[in-house]
Amino acid sequence: MSNIQNGSYEYQVGGSLKTDAPSYVERQADRDLYEVLLRGELCYVFSARQMGKSSLRLRTKRQLEEIGMSCASIDMTRIGSRNITPEQWYVGIAVDLLRGLDLLGDVDFMPWWNARQHLSFIQRFSEFLETIVLPRTSGNLYIFVDEVDSVLSLNFAVDDFFVLIRYCYNQRAENPLYNRLNWVLFGVATPSDLIRDRSRTPLNIGRSITLTEFSLTEAQPLAIGLEGKVSNPQAALKEILAWTGGQPFLTQKLCRIVAEDRASIGSELRQLSQDVDLQSRDCSLDYKLPIVNQHLIDLYYQLPVQAIEKFVRSCIIDHWEAQDDPEHLKTIRDRLLHHPRSAVLLELYLTVLQRGVRCDDTSEQLDLLLSGLVVRHQGQLQVFNRIYGEVFSSAWVEKQLAVCPYGVALNAWIASDRHNEACLLQGRALDEAQHWAATHSLGELDYQFLIASQALERRQFRESLAAGQDTATRHPAQGQDEGNPSPLDNQILRNLQQTEAILSRQNAILKAQQEAAIDGILLVDEHRRVVSHNQRFRQLWRIPAELIDANSSEVLLSFVVAQMADPKAFLARVEYLYQHPTEISRDEIWFRDGRVFDRYSSPVRSESGTDYGRIWFFRDITEAKREETVRKEAEQRLETALRVKTEFIANMSHELRTPLNAIQGFSQRLLRDPALTASQQESLTIIHDSARHLSALVNHILDQARREEQATLQGTACDLPEQLTAEMLTLMPLEWVRQLHQAALYTDEQQILTLLEQIPRSHGSIASALTDIVNNFRCDRILNLTQPLLQGG
């Protein structure tokens, strides 16, 4: 508390925290790094930006210096990465190291360096460490290399530098001097990124220190800054972590937003009382809450779920690009969009959003982890926190992916009125376009362009085959008269005609059954070619006529897949069923536009077990799923609202009953005093009866709220008060209505309850409706109803 009173407590948003900052959150990484360094191991702390690496480096460095160790930090961004030569780079590291160890004035470095021009840069730097740095320092030497990922943008390789780090640890077996030298690497990279030459041994030694999110236990120092600003710092901190996921930058930022806002709300509330205009009977509301009563505003902020969400949405998520200061969300955005494999990362992240991805540490997954958007959790990649999930949503990703790779060729083809075949795609370009189309939603022109490209490629293929074939002349068999078929030929012809008629009839029956079905039906042969489908299938999948006429299974599949919310999962399931031809499957598939289909698939096999393909049935269950979702959401909202209401009323009733019980007890004791005058006894009786009446009213309100909650959750009916209307108020005297309006204007619930006692029993519906309004703190509804009546009177 003293930190708050003397003004020294502050949340750090961006940059490094001071080593003695009260808002520093110690994590397991702090203990791991310190202990591993004392054991003399090579350490690297690689993670996304703004995860607290710099603060961890400063704090660990101070701890080591406090026990007599020599420490120096090298910031790679300070040395530079553009228009710099390899020699300038190595000299910059050496000078920074001398400066950090306070040896810059003791060593005439440049003459020493220039005198060894016959050596390579890395040999000079190695000798510099061995003959200058180590002899001039005492105890173990720890070199902290920060922003190590900046070397990736150099226009020359610095593999030798990281090979030298390996060398320093390998030399410990031969030269005990190197036992004193320790390295710590910090940055947004992986060990494999640092040595570009894959023929050299990678940096595969040392210990990786993982920076995790803040847990509620670890984040306790942050609750100190909320004391005196919110009524329940622990509950507020817990809700903050629920939004940020414990991400250090966002957690510090949201804590500061809450603390600063609540520190300034007091002056705003004091000003609130001056904003009341008695003449116009209007008043100003709190700019964040539709409440006038100052006590109710304070009670609202005891409910951190609603209050913190309001802060998150208004101060971080809404118009996030304008509010992102210091930059954090834009840093993540740029790392995704400016990555050389941006489309691959975006598609991977989209899959994480939709269904999660199993961790396998591929290069794409590591790059996505370094962006900070996702974290590992129980063997799966998942979105780091709720804020990221709302800012970088599926809609945002799909918008970034909507960049057509064949846009130039498509525009040229359209400009030629679709006649210039030179603009069409062929070969690898066509394959890549079809692969891209399989995971994107295309327009009609896109499909026409791809169909025309496929048609051109097939035509050219047929022409090339025809050009390579010799013309063959067919001759009749020896002894056969071409003009007079034999009796055997006539019998074979009749049998063929009869068989054709039977097959035609069976085919007509099957076709009629298909078209009469309420499901969409698709039949695919053993070679995955479309054999038949019904009209309902085309309607459900909204397949254009030209796509059906093209008779291309590949383009049809691309069109179908492009509509899926999760194209990769859809294709994976289809491929699995084709690989397992005997398996029956039933599941649900989700579309980008929100539709949901029930999908059933079964193999088509002969009695002898011959595989003839697979049949698919599709049924639109969107409305059923939507009704189910709406019902569940309504139930959840109702349950939450009732719970919050009951908790609030219980809290309020507890706060009221405590002083009321004291009033009743003391008044009863005083009434037993025989020295009281008649007037004093009368006054005490009034006090006692009023307290008892209010206590009973509070109990009634609480019991009613509990009955409503129980009845609603159990799906039973209860006697709920009807809505208050202007017609109902006309039954009461105009002066009573005026007093009610005045009490509502000042949110004086006690006066409203007093007015309730004046309502005749014949007008009980008015009393019940007003009680419901007071319970829900909606005095504004009373003002809306009474204002016209008073003006008309």
PyMOL commands that set and color helices and strands:
alter all, ss='L'
color gray80, all
select helices_A, chain A and resi 2-5+28-38+53-66+76-79+86-100+109-114+121-136+148-153+159-173+176-180+191-194+220-224+233-244+248-275+294-300+304-317+320-323+329-337+342-355+363-371+386-391+394-401+407-415+421-423+427-437+444-467+487-516+535-541+545-550+553-561+567-579+622-671+678-713+726-729+734-745+749-756+761-775+779-792
alter helices_A, ss='H'
color red, helices_A
select strands_A, chain A and resi 43-46+70-75+141-146+181-187+207-208+357-358+374-377+380-383+520-524+530-533+585-590+596-605+611-620
alter strands_A, ss='S'
color yellow, strands_A
deselect
rebuild
show_as cartoon
